[in-house]
Amino acid sequence: MSRVCKIILVCEGWRDSAFARGFLVEAGVGGRNIEPRTNPGGSGHDWVKTQFIAEVANLDRFSEGRGVLGLLDEDGQGVSTRQQEIADRLKANGLGSLAAIDGRCLLLPTRNLETWLYWLTGQKNGLLVAVDETTDYKLVGPPTAASPIGNEHCRPAGEWLHTLDHTHLPEGCPPMLRIALGQLREFLKAVRR
């Protein structure tokens, strides 16, 4: 396996960071090779967009083996809207396009990370937890058949995600989670060159 020099992890908060670190460490990335950057306060999505662009700009200064992984809740804004916001900022700064295979990966939990956490925690525990990508589980609480999730569920959910085969995901997998797992696999190939 090739060596990963550094992955900059840009997240709205601690939960996103723990989830992503769980996945990356389970994938064989050493914890010291992951540099989390979490929102210090204020608007999480604005901070992530700004910081993500700044970190992508830094990629050009370093050799292979580096990447930027961002997590940005879709929050009912629409996936294409969130992607376009980042694409426009990248273009405005002359930074090319958003592509996991180039070490620039942006995951968009839809509606938010809690959607993914409930589904993955249910899968890990052998429960069929039905989620949709429009319900805000932060506000309405757990979906049917699910127990409330806490911070302690974030990292194990990321670890469990790594164990899944992105080409044959279980039925009921949220569509954006399916896409995210494929992007994460591409991202890991990019940073292990």
MDAnalysis code that builds the backbone (N, CA, C; Angstrom):
import MDAnalysis as mda
import numpy as np

u = mda.Universe.empty(579, n_residues=193, atom_resindex=np.repeat(np.arange(193), 3), trajectory=True)
u.add_TopologyAttr("name", ["N", "CA", "C"] * 193)
u.add_TopologyAttr("resid", np.arange(1, 194))
u.add_TopologyAttr("resname", ["MET", "SER", "ARG", "VAL", "CYS", "LYS", "ILE", "ILE", "LEU", "VAL", "CYS", "GLU", "GLY", "TRP", "ARG", "ASP", "SER", "ALA", "PHE", "ALA", "ARG", "GLY", "PHE", "LEU", "VAL", "GLU", "ALA", "GLY", "VAL", "GLY", "GLY", "ARG", "ASN", "ILE", "GLU", "PRO", "ARG", "THR", "ASN", "PRO", "GLY", "GLY", "SER", "GLY", "HIS", "ASP", "TRP", "VAL", "LYS", "THR", "GLN", "PHE", "ILE", "ALA", "GLU", "VAL", "ALA", "ASN", "LEU", "ASP", "ARG", "PHE", "SER", "GLU", "GLY", "ARG", "GLY", "VAL", "LEU", "GLY", "LEU", "LEU", "ASP", "GLU", "ASP", "GLY", "GLN", "GLY", "VAL", "SER", "THR", "ARG", "GLN", "GLN", "GLU", "ILE", "ALA", "ASP", "ARG", "LEU", "LYS", "ALA", "ASN", "GLY", "LEU", "GLY", "SER", "LEU", "ALA", "ALA", "ILE", "ASP", "GLY", "ARG", "CYS", "LEU", "LEU", "LEU", "PRO", "THR", "ARG", "ASN", "LEU", "GLU", "THR", "TRP", "LEU", "TYR", "TRP", "LEU", "THR", "GLY", "GLN", "LYS", "ASN", "GLY", "LEU", "LEU", "VAL", "ALA", "VAL", "ASP", "GLU", "THR", "THR", "ASP", "TYR", "LYS", "LEU", "VAL", "GLY", "PRO", "PRO", "THR", "ALA", "ALA", "SER", "PRO", "ILE", "GLY", "ASN", "GLU", "HIS", "CYS", "ARG", "PRO", "ALA", "GLY", "GLU", "TRP", "LEU", "HIS", "THR", "LEU", "ASP", "HIS", "THR", "HIS", "LEU", "PRO", "GLU", "GLY", "CYS", "PRO", "PRO", "MET", "LEU", "ARG", "ILE", "ALA", "LEU", "GLY", "GLN", "LEU", "ARG", "GLU", "PHE", "LEU", "LYS", "ALA", "VAL", "ARG", "ARG"])
u.atoms.positions = np.array([
    [0.855, -1.185, 0.000],
    [0.000, 0.000, 0.000],
    [0.893, 1.238, 0.000],
    [0.581, 2.201, -0.815],
    [1.343, 3.442, -0.906],
    [1.158, 4.283, 0.347],
    [2.088, 5.157, 0.556],
    [2.072, 6.010, 1.735],
    [1.223, 7.250, 1.502],
    [0.438, 7.602, 2.513],
    [-0.338, 8.835, 2.499],
    [0.423, 9.844, 3.347],
    [0.745, 10.988, 2.762],
    [1.484, 12.005, 3.513],
    [0.569, 12.793, 4.454],
    [-0.530, 13.315, 3.906],
    [-1.404, 14.162, 4.731],
    [-2.769, 14.302, 4.079],
    [-3.785, 14.154, 4.900],
    [-5.156, 14.448, 4.478],
    [-5.668, 15.558, 5.372],
    [-6.051, 16.653, 4.752],
    [-6.660, 17.759, 5.482],
    [-8.162, 17.514, 5.468],
    [-8.732, 17.467, 6.643],
    [-10.144, 17.159, 6.822],
    [-10.871, 18.436, 7.236],
    [-11.752, 18.939, 6.367],
    [-12.449, 20.206, 6.616],
    [-13.914, 19.892, 6.908],
    [-14.339, 20.192, 8.140],
    [-15.675, 19.780, 8.599],
    [-16.397, 20.887, 9.345],
    [-17.732, 20.758, 9.349],
    [-18.556, 21.718, 10.080],
    [-18.412, 21.568, 11.589],
    [-18.128, 20.364, 12.062],
    [-18.042, 20.167, 13.497],
    [-17.376, 18.860, 13.875],
    [-17.363, 18.603, 15.167],
    [-16.685, 17.437, 15.714],
    [-17.276, 16.135, 15.191],
    [-18.587, 16.049, 15.082],
    [-19.227, 14.805, 14.634],
    [-18.771, 14.421, 13.225],
    [-18.760, 15.387, 12.332],
    [-18.315, 15.137, 10.957],
    [-16.864, 14.651, 10.949],
    [-16.045, 15.297, 11.749],
    [-14.632, 14.947, 11.823],
    [-14.449, 13.527, 12.349],
    [-15.151, 13.167, 13.411],
    [-15.041, 11.821, 13.981],
    [-15.503, 10.766, 12.979],
    [-16.582, 11.046, 12.267],
    [-17.107, 10.134, 11.260],
    [-16.064, 9.900, 10.157],
    [-15.530, 10.977, 9.608],
    [-14.556, 10.870, 8.518],
    [-13.267, 10.211, 8.994],
    [-12.801, 10.564, 10.184],
    [-11.592, 9.942, 10.721],
    [-11.800, 8.445, 10.936],
    [-12.990, 8.053, 11.386],
    [-13.290, 6.631, 11.540],
    [-13.130, 5.888, 10.232],
    [-13.673, 6.451, 9.156],
    [-13.551, 5.832, 7.838],
    [-12.088, 5.743, 7.413],
    [-11.381, 6.864, 7.501],
    [-10.003, 6.929, 7.017],
    [-9.069, 5.995, 7.780],
    [-9.193, 5.975, 9.093],
    [-8.331, 5.094, 9.893],
    [-8.646, 3.633, 9.579],
    [-9.911, 3.293, 9.456],
    [-10.303, 1.923, 9.095],
    [-9.760, 1.560, 7.704],
    [-9.604, 2.548, 6.839],
    [-9.067, 2.335, 5.490],
    [-7.542, 2.224, 5.493],
    [-6.923, 2.364, 6.662],
    [-5.482, 2.204, 6.756],
    [-4.682, 3.488, 6.775],
    [-5.348, 4.622, 6.846],
    [-4.648, 5.904, 6.937],
    [-4.283, 6.120, 8.406],
    [-3.026, 6.360, 8.664],
    [-2.583, 6.590, 10.037],
    [-3.198, 7.860, 10.614],
    [-3.569, 7.815, 11.868],
    [-4.188, 8.965, 12.522],
    [-3.348, 10.223, 12.453],
    [-2.009, 10.073, 12.466],
    [-1.126, 11.240, 12.384],
    [-1.102, 11.854, 11.000],
    [-1.635, 11.124, 10.016],
    [-1.679, 11.631, 8.648],
    [-2.976, 12.375, 8.349],
    [-3.840, 12.475, 9.335],
    [-5.121, 13.168, 9.177],
    [-5.062, 14.441, 10.009],
    [-5.263, 15.555, 9.350],
    [-5.220, 16.848, 10.031],
    [-6.612, 17.481, 9.995],
    [-7.388, 17.307, 11.075],
    [-8.753, 17.854, 11.069],
    [-8.784, 19.369, 11.242],
    [-9.675, 19.979, 10.501],
    [-9.958, 21.407, 10.650],
    [-11.470, 21.502, 10.823],
    [-11.893, 21.885, 12.007],
    [-13.329, 22.010, 12.262],
    [-13.693, 23.460, 12.499],
    [-14.912, 23.763, 12.164],
    [-15.439, 25.116, 12.281],
    [-15.312, 25.621, 13.719],
    [-14.634, 26.759, 13.925],
    [-14.488, 27.296, 15.274],
    [-15.754, 27.965, 15.804],
    [-16.746, 28.174, 14.945],
    [-18.000, 28.798, 15.364],
    [-18.612, 29.587, 14.227],
    [-19.850, 29.973, 14.398],
    [-20.538, 30.721, 13.348],
    [-21.167, 29.794, 12.334],
    [-21.318, 30.285, 11.124],
    [-21.963, 29.517, 10.062],
    [-21.041, 28.413, 9.577],
    [-21.424, 27.175, 9.845],
    [-20.602, 26.030, 9.477],
    [-20.394, 25.892, 7.989],
    [-21.475, 26.057, 7.212],
    [-21.316, 25.836, 5.775],
    [-20.446, 26.906, 5.117],
    [-20.564, 28.164, 5.547],
    [-19.707, 29.213, 4.986],
    [-18.242, 28.956, 5.319],
    [-17.982, 28.565, 6.567],
    [-16.612, 28.300, 6.989],
    [-16.034, 27.131, 6.196],
    [-16.791, 26.044, 6.044],
    [-16.288, 24.876, 5.309],
    [-15.974, 25.248, 3.869],
    [-16.859, 25.987, 3.222],
    [-16.615, 26.375, 1.827],
    [-15.333, 27.196, 1.708],
    [-15.157, 28.175, 2.576],
    [-13.974, 29.040, 2.534],
    [-12.706, 28.252, 2.843],
    [-12.753, 27.441, 3.895],
    [-11.570, 26.673, 4.313],
    [-11.225, 25.598, 3.288],
    [-12.238, 24.963, 2.709],
    [-12.005, 23.930, 1.701],
    [-11.237, 24.518, 0.516],
    [-11.665, 25.685, 0.051],
    [-10.994, 26.347, -1.076],
    [-9.548, 26.689, -0.700],
    [-9.342, 27.210, 0.494],
    [-7.987, 27.561, 0.943],
    [-7.086, 26.325, 0.985],
    [-7.612, 25.210, 1.450],
    [-6.811, 23.986, 1.540],
    [-6.536, 23.391, 0.159],
    [-7.493, 23.481, -0.755],
    [-7.252, 23.012, -2.124],
    [-6.140, 23.861, -2.749],
    [-6.143, 25.152, -2.499],
    [-5.090, 26.026, -3.019],
    [-3.719, 25.582, -2.509],
    [-3.667, 25.097, -1.285],
    [-2.398, 24.622, -0.714],
    [-1.905, 23.333, -1.348],
    [-2.796, 22.548, -1.937],
    [-2.396, 21.280, -2.551],
    [-1.331, 21.473, -3.620],
    [-1.429, 22.548, -4.380],
    [-0.491, 22.794, -5.469],
    [0.946, 23.009, -4.983],
    [1.101, 23.343, -3.715],
    [2.433, 23.616, -3.178],
    [3.171, 22.347, -2.760],
    [2.448, 21.231, -2.715],
    [3.041, 20.000, -2.200],
    [3.029, 18.905, -3.253],
    [3.817, 17.866, -3.012],
    [3.877, 16.743, -3.946],
    [2.694, 15.804, -3.721],
    [2.730, 14.691, -4.417],
    [1.646, 13.716, -4.322],
    [1.519, 13.166, -2.904],
    [0.396, 12.544, -2.646],
    [0.172, 11.948, -1.341],
    [-0.580, 12.850, -0.390],
    [-1.120, 13.943, -0.912],
    [-1.893, 14.873, -0.078],
    [-3.281, 15.036, -0.678],
    [-4.229, 15.323, 0.192],
    [-5.575, 15.553, -0.289],
    [-6.391, 16.358, 0.701],
    [-7.507, 16.880, 0.217],
    [-8.441, 17.629, 1.057],
    [-9.783, 16.929, 0.978],
    [-10.314, 16.594, 2.149],
    [-11.616, 15.950, 2.261],
    [-12.521, 16.873, 3.061],
    [-13.613, 17.310, 2.459],
    [-14.556, 18.186, 3.134],
    [-15.900, 17.504, 3.344],
    [-16.557, 17.837, 4.426],
    [-17.925, 17.393, 4.682],
    [-18.776, 18.631, 4.883],
    [-19.848, 18.708, 4.113],
    [-20.730, 19.865, 4.138],
    [-22.171, 19.377, 4.050],
    [-22.934, 19.576, 5.118],
    [-24.338, 19.163, 5.093],
    [-25.074, 19.849, 3.964],
    [-25.914, 19.093, 3.280],
    [-26.721, 19.642, 2.187],
    [-27.790, 20.581, 2.744],
    [-28.308, 20.292, 3.940],
    [-29.254, 21.154, 4.665],
    [-30.464, 21.612, 3.862],
    [-30.929, 20.775, 2.941],
    [-32.118, 21.129, 2.171],
    [-31.874, 22.131, 1.057],
    [-30.612, 22.456, 0.786],
    [-30.275, 23.440, -0.245],
    [-30.188, 22.832, -1.636],
    [-30.082, 21.513, -1.688],
    [-29.917, 20.831, -2.965],
    [-28.453, 20.493, -3.200],
    [-28.197, 19.252, -3.573],
    [-26.836, 18.798, -3.804],
    [-26.182, 19.603, -4.915],
    [-26.889, 19.803, -6.010],
    [-26.287, 20.531, -7.134],
    [-25.955, 21.968, -6.747],
    [-26.764, 22.579, -5.892],
    [-26.477, 23.943, -5.428],
    [-25.186, 23.967, -4.628],
    [-25.033, 23.031, -3.686],
    [-23.816, 22.972, -2.864],
    [-22.587, 22.695, -3.739],
    [-22.713, 21.762, -4.672],
    [-21.592, 21.457, -5.560],
    [-21.229, 22.665, -6.415],
    [-22.224, 23.371, -6.910],
    [-21.966, 24.537, -7.753],
    [-21.304, 25.656, -6.974],
    [-21.695, 25.824, -5.703],
    [-21.062, 26.850, -4.868],
    [-19.549, 26.607, -4.783],
    [-19.168, 25.358, -4.575],
    [-17.745, 25.021, -4.477],
    [-17.071, 25.140, -5.842],
    [-17.731, 24.624, -6.879],
    [-17.159, 24.696, -8.235],
    [-16.907, 26.146, -8.644],
    [-17.842, 27.027, -8.339],
    [-17.679, 28.440, -8.676],
    [-16.491, 29.053, -7.939],
    [-16.343, 28.717, -6.668],
    [-15.228, 29.263, -5.888],
    [-13.888, 28.719, -6.384],
    [-13.862, 27.431, -6.722],
    [-12.633, 26.858, -7.263],
    [-12.246, 27.561, -8.556],
    [-13.217, 27.729, -9.441],
    [-12.966, 28.375, -10.732],
    [-12.496, 29.820, -10.543],
    [-13.162, 30.541, -9.644],
    [-12.805, 31.938, -9.394],
    [-11.371, 32.084, -8.889],
    [-10.873, 31.025, -8.240],
    [-9.510, 31.058, -7.709],
    [-8.518, 30.320, -8.606],
    [-8.973, 29.928, -9.803],
    [-8.094, 29.235, -10.742],
    [-7.606, 27.893, -10.240],
    [-8.466, 27.174, -9.538],
    [-8.056, 25.929, -8.886],
    [-8.610, 24.663, -9.531],
    [-9.095, 24.746, -10.728],
    [-9.593, 23.544, -11.400],
    [-10.939, 23.091, -10.868],
    [-11.212, 21.824, -11.037],
    [-12.535, 21.318, -10.666],
    [-12.485, 20.466, -9.403],
    [-13.651, 20.143, -8.926],
    [-13.827, 19.293, -7.760],
    [-13.819, 17.849, -8.239],
    [-12.832, 17.059, -7.817],
    [-12.745, 15.669, -8.252],
    [-12.007, 14.843, -7.209],
    [-12.689, 13.826, -6.694],
    [-12.089, 12.965, -5.682],
    [-10.821, 12.308, -6.195],
    [-10.797, 11.949, -7.460],
    [-9.643, 11.285, -8.040],
    [-8.419, 12.209, -8.107],
    [-8.643, 13.518, -7.930],
    [-7.547, 14.488, -7.885],
    [-7.199, 14.892, -6.453],
    [-7.765, 14.178, -5.479],
    [-7.473, 14.482, -4.074],
    [-8.264, 15.650, -3.529],
    [-9.372, 15.982, -4.182],
    [-10.258, 17.075, -3.745],
    [-11.653, 16.496, -3.628],
    [-12.018, 16.094, -2.445],
    [-13.275, 15.369, -2.269],
    [-14.199, 16.138, -1.318],
    [-15.416, 16.350, -1.759],
    [-16.414, 17.019, -0.934],
    [-17.603, 16.081, -0.782],
    [-17.856, 15.657, 0.446],
    [-19.003, 14.804, 0.739],
    [-20.163, 15.684, 1.176],
    [-21.348, 15.355, 0.693],
    [-22.546, 16.147, 0.998],
    [-23.601, 15.269, 1.658],
    [-23.481, 15.065, 2.994],
    [-24.530, 14.304, 3.672],
    [-25.885, 14.979, 3.469],
    [-26.837, 14.206, 2.998],
    [-28.141, 14.742, 2.637],
    [-29.201, 14.048, 3.478],
    [-29.967, 14.736, 4.135],
    [-30.067, 16.153, 4.446],
    [-28.912, 16.637, 5.316],
    [-28.487, 15.796, 6.247],
    [-27.325, 16.129, 7.060],
    [-26.652, 14.833, 7.522],
    [-25.572, 14.960, 8.248],
    [-24.811, 13.794, 8.674],
    [-25.662, 12.810, 9.472],
    [-26.614, 13.308, 10.228],
    [-27.445, 12.422, 11.044],
    [-28.188, 11.381, 10.206],
    [-28.562, 11.738, 8.979],
    [-29.204, 10.767, 8.080],
    [-28.289, 9.555, 7.909],
    [-27.031, 9.814, 7.618],
    [-26.069, 8.735, 7.415],
    [-25.787, 7.988, 8.715],
    [-25.656, 8.730, 9.815],
    [-25.357, 8.091, 11.096],
    [-26.459, 7.120, 11.506],
    [-27.716, 7.519, 11.359],
    [-28.814, 6.619, 11.726],
    [-28.811, 5.361, 10.866],
    [-28.627, 5.517, 9.563],
    [-28.661, 4.360, 8.684],
    [-27.481, 3.424, 8.963],
    [-26.288, 3.978, 9.068],
    [-25.096, 3.157, 9.298],
    [-25.122, 2.481, 10.665],
    [-25.556, 3.197, 11.691],
    [-25.637, 2.605, 13.025],
    [-26.651, 1.467, 13.038],
    [-27.775, 1.650, 12.353],
    [-28.765, 0.578, 12.225],
    [-28.167, -0.626, 11.519],
    [-27.477, -0.415, 10.399],
    [-26.845, -1.509, 9.655],
    [-25.845, -2.262, 10.526],
    [-25.036, -1.504, 11.247],
    [-24.006, -2.104, 12.104],
    [-24.639, -2.983, 13.178],
    [-25.803, -2.573, 13.658],
    [-26.493, -3.308, 14.723],
    [-27.506, -4.323, 14.199],
    [-27.532, -4.530, 12.871],
    [-28.437, -5.514, 12.291],
    [-29.882, -5.072, 12.219],
    [-30.118, -3.773, 12.252],
    [-31.480, -3.237, 12.201],
    [-31.756, -2.615, 10.839],
    [-32.965, -2.747, 10.380],
    [-33.379, -2.082, 9.151],
    [-33.945, -0.719, 9.538],
    [-33.146, 0.307, 9.340],
    [-33.553, 1.665, 9.665],
    [-33.785, 2.396, 8.349],
    [-35.040, 2.761, 8.113],
    [-35.389, 3.476, 6.883],
    [-35.219, 4.975, 7.114],
    [-34.419, 5.595, 6.257],
    [-34.217, 7.039, 6.325],
    [-34.519, 7.632, 4.955],
    [-34.789, 8.911, 4.951],
    [-34.919, 9.638, 3.691],
    [-33.984, 10.838, 3.757],
    [-33.743, 11.443, 2.629],
    [-32.782, 12.533, 2.573],
    [-33.418, 13.916, 2.653],
    [-34.683, 13.970, 3.024],
    [-35.353, 15.256, 3.179],
    [-35.679, 15.567, 4.638],
    [-35.823, 14.549, 5.461],
    [-36.156, 14.756, 6.868],
    [-34.926, 15.237, 7.633],
    [-35.104, 16.240, 8.455],
    [-34.018, 16.750, 9.291],
    [-34.065, 16.009, 10.622],
    [-33.290, 14.926, 10.714],
    [-33.302, 14.098, 11.924],
    [-32.693, 14.810, 13.124],
    [-31.967, 15.893, 12.902],
    [-31.493, 16.701, 14.026],
    [-32.684, 17.314, 14.760],
    [-33.707, 17.691, 13.998],
    [-34.879, 18.345, 14.585],
    [-35.953, 17.370, 15.042],
    [-36.236, 16.365, 14.220],
    [-37.380, 15.492, 14.520],
    [-37.007, 14.259, 15.324],
    [-35.724, 14.002, 15.497],
    [-35.307, 12.828, 16.256],
    [-35.150, 11.614, 15.364],
    [-34.934, 10.458, 16.010],
    [-34.604, 9.255, 15.248],
    [-35.746, 8.740, 14.385],
    [-35.384, 8.123, 13.254],
    [-36.399, 7.472, 12.428],
    [-36.919, 6.218, 13.140],
    [-38.005, 5.663, 12.636],
    [-38.591, 4.452, 13.208],
    [-37.534, 3.356, 13.278],
    [-37.532, 2.611, 14.367],
    [-36.627, 1.482, 14.635],
    [-35.225, 1.915, 15.052],
    [-34.976, 3.198, 15.163],
    [-33.634, 3.664, 15.544],
    [-33.651, 4.263, 16.942],
    [-32.554, 4.094, 17.642],
    [-32.364, 4.736, 18.937],
    [-31.665, 6.066, 18.703],
    [-31.804, 6.996, 19.634],
    [-31.091, 8.264, 19.476],
    [-29.584, 8.017, 19.341],
    [-28.932, 8.811, 18.511],
    [-27.488, 8.687, 18.339],
    [-26.785, 9.794, 19.110],
    [-25.608, 9.462, 19.570],
    [-24.793, 10.432, 20.283],
    [-23.443, 10.552, 19.615],
    [-22.609, 11.381, 20.191],
    [-21.270, 11.582, 19.639],
    [-20.483, 10.276, 19.547],
    [-20.757, 9.365, 20.481],
    [-20.023, 8.105, 20.508],
    [-20.334, 7.201, 19.308],
    [-21.352, 7.529, 18.534],
    [-21.720, 6.727, 17.361],
    [-21.034, 7.195, 16.069],
    [-20.419, 8.360, 16.091],
    [-19.877, 8.948, 14.864],
    [-18.704, 8.165, 14.290],
    [-17.693, 7.945, 15.091],
    [-16.515, 7.234, 14.588],
    [-16.861, 5.796, 14.182],
    [-17.605, 5.026, 15.007],
    [-17.970, 3.670, 14.587],
    [-18.796, 3.643, 13.295],
    [-19.608, 4.644, 13.057],
    [-20.377, 4.697, 11.801],
    [-19.438, 4.871, 10.610],
    [-18.427, 5.707, 10.755],
    [-17.431, 5.880, 9.697],
    [-16.639, 4.602, 9.461],
    [-16.283, 3.928, 10.555],
    [-15.572, 2.652, 10.441],
    [-16.435, 1.623, 9.707],
    [-17.716, 1.569, 10.053],
    [-18.626, 0.615, 9.421],
    [-18.782, 0.914, 7.929],
    [-18.838, 2.185, 7.591],
    [-18.954, 2.562, 6.187],
    [-17.804, 1.965, 5.383],
    [-16.616, 1.983, 5.948],
    [-15.472, 1.437, 5.219],
    [-15.626, -0.061, 4.943],
    [-16.322, -0.774, 5.792],
    [-16.468, -2.225, 5.608],
    [-17.438, -2.575, 4.483],
    [-18.243, -1.603, 4.042],
    [-19.251, -1.874, 3.021],
    [-18.649, -1.854, 1.621],
    [-19.192, -2.684, 0.750],
    [-18.779, -2.733, -0.647],
    [-19.598, -1.708, -1.417],
    [-18.943, -0.680, -1.931],
    [-19.664, 0.404, -2.599],
    [-20.355, -0.048, -3.880],
    [-20.008, -1.213, -4.392],
    [-20.674, -1.704, -5.606],
    [-21.907, -2.551, -5.294],
    [-22.060, -2.958, -4.030],
    [-23.204, -3.787, -3.615],
    [-23.678, -3.371, -2.229],
    [-24.142, -2.151, -2.111],
    [-24.602, -1.658, -0.808],
    [-25.969, -2.251, -0.453],
    [-26.222, -2.412, 0.840],
    [-27.518, -2.950, 1.266],
    [-28.676, -2.072, 0.792],
    [-29.821, -2.697, 0.635],
    [-31.030, -1.984, 0.232],
    [-31.349, -0.902, 1.263],
    [-31.841, 0.200, 0.778],
    [-32.217, 1.305, 1.661],
    [-31.090, 2.281, 1.932],
    [-29.920, 2.028, 1.360],
    [-28.794, 2.947, 1.558],
    [-29.158, 4.300, 0.966],
    [-28.992, 5.385, 1.731],
    [-29.277, 6.712, 1.178],
    [-28.442, 6.968, -0.077],
    [-29.061, 7.478, -1.147],
    [-28.339, 7.682, -2.406],
    [-27.051, 8.495, -2.285],
    [-27.049, 9.554, -1.498],
    [-25.824, 10.362, -1.389],
    [-24.744, 9.638, -0.592],
    [-25.120, 8.747, 0.287],
    [-24.137, 7.932, 1.006],
    [-23.492, 6.942, 0.033],
    [-24.283, 6.391, -0.853],
    [-23.777, 5.481, -1.896],
    [-22.740, 6.225, -2.755],
    [-23.076, 7.431, -3.163],
    [-22.162, 8.252, -3.966],
    [-20.910, 8.596, -3.159],
    [-21.101, 8.952, -1.893],
    [-19.976, 9.333, -1.030],
    [-18.980, 8.194, -0.877],
    [-19.464, 6.974, -0.721],
    [-18.554, 5.851, -0.549],
    [-17.712, 5.649, -1.812],
    [-18.318, 5.787, -2.964],
    [-17.551, 5.722, -4.215],
    [-16.514, 6.833, -4.297],
    [-16.902, 8.032, -3.891],
    [-15.964, 9.163, -3.902],
    [-14.809, 8.920, -2.931],
    [-15.118, 8.375, -1.773],
    [-14.068, 8.103, -0.795],
    [-13.070, 7.077, -1.318],
    [-13.553, 6.075, -2.023],
    [-12.649, 5.067, -2.610],
    [-11.732, 5.732, -3.654],
    [-12.296, 6.605, -4.475],
    [-11.487, 7.335, -5.477],
    [-10.468, 8.251, -4.784],
    [-10.924, 8.935, -3.752],
    [-10.064, 9.850, -3.007],
    [-8.867, 9.098, -2.420],
    [-9.121, 7.946, -1.830],
    [-8.023, 7.171, -1.244],
    [-7.012, 6.737, -2.303],
    [-7.498, 6.377, -3.491],
    [-6.567, 6.038, -4.585],
    [-5.706, 7.241, -4.925],
    [-6.310, 8.424, -4.949],
    [-5.587, 9.639, -5.321],
    [-4.482, 9.977, -4.324],
    [-4.762, 9.834, -3.044],
    [-3.769, 10.231, -2.040],
    [-2.750, 9.130, -1.748],
    [-2.962, 7.964, -2.340],
    [-2.001, 6.861, -2.147],
    [-1.094, 6.660, -3.354],
    [-1.064, 7.593, -4.256],
    [-0.205, 7.469, -5.450],
    [1.255, 7.517, -5.098],
])
